[in-house]
Amino acid sequence: MISSSNRISRREEINELFEQLGQVLEERVEALLIGGAVMLELGLKDATKDIDVVCRSEEDKERLLAAAKALGFEIIMKGSCPPGSLTCSALAPRRLSVPR
């Protein structure tokens, strides 16, 4: 993903990231885009500092993380998701923050 700052300010940057992830992924991943990136996509926000993603399963989360790492993202582990919840991650330009 090409970004001149630590903020994402164009819908195309989000689309480019997911296209790149799709090229690296070997299996389908079910994930939901949430937060500021959705607001950016809808034209309700000018920029976002990360891309929040909720995966449908732990396996999808692991596949998504592996693909992001292959693209050069740094994986930062922090916190945890509540038991029984969908797994969640945040993608930021060249940095990936993930609850444990």
C-alpha positions in Angstrom: 0.0 0.0 0.0 1.4 3.4 -1.0 0.9 6.0 1.7 2.8 9.3 2.2 1.7 9.6 5.9 0.4 7.5 8.7 -3.2 8.4 7.7 -5.4 6.9 5.0 -7.2 9.6 3.2 -8.4 8.0 0.0 -10.9 5.2 -0.7 -8.5 3.9 -3.3 -5.8 3.2 -0.6 -8.3 0.9 1.2 -9.3 -0.8 -2.0 -5.6 -1.2 -3.0 -4.8 -2.8 0.4 -7.6 -5.4 0.1 -6.6 -6.1 -3.6 -3.1 -6.8 -2.4 -4.3 -9.0 0.5 -6.5 -10.9 -2.0 -3.5 -11.6 -4.2 -1.5 -12.9 -1.3 -4.2 -15.0 0.4 -4.3 -18.6 -0.7 -7.8 -19.2 0.7 -11.0 -17.2 1.0 -11.3 -15.1 4.2 -14.6 -13.8 5.6 -14.1 -10.4 7.2 -16.1 -7.2 7.9 -14.7 -3.7 7.4 -15.8 -1.5 10.3 -14.9 1.9 11.8 -13.4 4.9 10.2 -12.5 3.1 6.9 -16.2 2.4 6.3 -17.0 6.1 7.1 -14.3 7.1 4.6 -15.8 4.7 2.0 -19.2 6.3 2.5 -17.8 9.9 2.3 -18.6 10.6 6.0 -15.0 11.1 7.1 -11.9 12.7 5.4 -9.2 10.3 6.8 -8.6 7.4 9.1 -5.4 6.2 11.0 -6.2 2.5 10.5 -8.5 0.0 9.0 -10.6 -2.0 11.4 -11.4 -5.5 10.4 -13.5 -8.2 12.1 -12.9 -11.8 11.0 -15.6 -14.5 11.1 -13.2 -17.1 12.6 -9.9 -17.4 14.3 -8.6 -19.3 11.1 -9.6 -16.3 8.9 -7.9 -14.0 11.3 -4.7 -16.1 11.1 -4.8 -16.2 7.3 -5.4 -12.4 7.1 -2.5 -11.7 9.5 -0.2 -14.0 7.5 -1.1 -12.2 4.3 -0.6 -8.8 5.9 2.8 -9.9 7.3 3.8 -11.1 3.8 2.9 -7.5 2.5 5.4 -6.0 5.0 3.0 -5.0 7.8 4.4 -5.1 11.4 2.1 -7.1 13.6 1.5 -5.6 17.1 -0.2 -7.8 19.6 -2.3 -6.0 22.3 -5.4 -6.7 24.5 -7.8 -9.4 23.7 -11.3 -10.0 22.2 -14.0 -11.2 24.6 -14.6 -15.0 24.6 -17.1 -16.0 22.0 -16.8 -12.8 20.0 -15.7 -12.4 16.5 -11.9 -11.9 16.2 -10.8 -8.4 15.4 -7.8 -6.6 13.9 -6.7 -3.1 12.9 -4.6 -2.5 9.8 -2.6 0.7 9.7 -0.1 1.8 7.0 2.7 -0.8 7.4 1.6 -1.6 10.9 -0.9 -4.1 12.1 -2.4 -4.0 15.6 -4.1 -7.2 16.7 -5.8 -8.2 19.9 -4.4 -11.4 21.3 
